[in-house]
């Protein structure tokens, strides 16, 4: 064993003698941190920023906040229209602050959303849906898609913002102004002493109440259990003049399916406007009002409905 140790020691000495350290290597020193400079940008690329005091240099992989700076403010009227559409159709899945909800992902750091400017990238997804992921397609106009996109873009892509804070209450509206709006836009179908009697007592959460009056039947299982929404009906008029009425089961570009009052299921293939299909959607007035609401209108009506005990 002692012979093996002697041979190992001799081998180390011989190797060290055969490969002496180079003068350049022994003289090398780490450059001072303040001497760092960003490499010159190649053609067609923006130059990299040099690091400021207390920061590490930023290359292609860093600076998420700088890569997506705040957008210029959009037209407040456009943002309010987009907020109303998003709140009714998107917030339940993607969250009121776009950071994700009960069944949908966050939109805040989605690459497609970040690259979008005015709905040109968001639109195809919204209009075509992602059925394999549980997202239905929506029948918005492109103008409505642009409104929704501009609202989504009001949230900052990085860092803290006030939207993370849950407000102590959404009851910030004027109940008197809400009553005036209700009488002008809603009283033809609803009555505070009829179908809405006691609605303020039935809904203990003002947020659920607001979601439910904007679009009855939305807002999850709790809200749906407190509001009865009549089914969507349809009338199909055949070329012979025969009319078939029933509850709408399915309607797409190729056909329509319905269930008659006696439970009979019927389907008809459509070719353009033949046969004639008339849909009777009880929520159509609510959908028509979505483009009319201002943010103040929504808060005012909610403040009014809460008083209907």
Buried (B, 14 or more C-beta within 10 A) or exposed (E): EEEEEEEEEEEEEEEEEEEEEEEEEEEEEEEEEEEEEEEEEEEEEEEBBEBEEEEEBBEEEBBEEEEBEEEEEBEEEBBBBBBBBBBBBBBBBBBBBBBBBEEBBBBBBBEEBBEBEBBEBBBEBBBEBEEEEEBEEBEBEEEBBBBBBBBBBBBBBBEEBEBEEEEEEBBEBBBEBBBBBBEEBBEEEBEBEEEBEEBBEBBEEBBBBBBBBBBBBBBEEEBBEBBEBEEBBBBBBEEEEEEBBBBBBEBEEEEBBBBEEEEEEEEBEBEEEEBEBEEEBBBEEBBEBBEEBBBBBBBBBBBBBBEBE
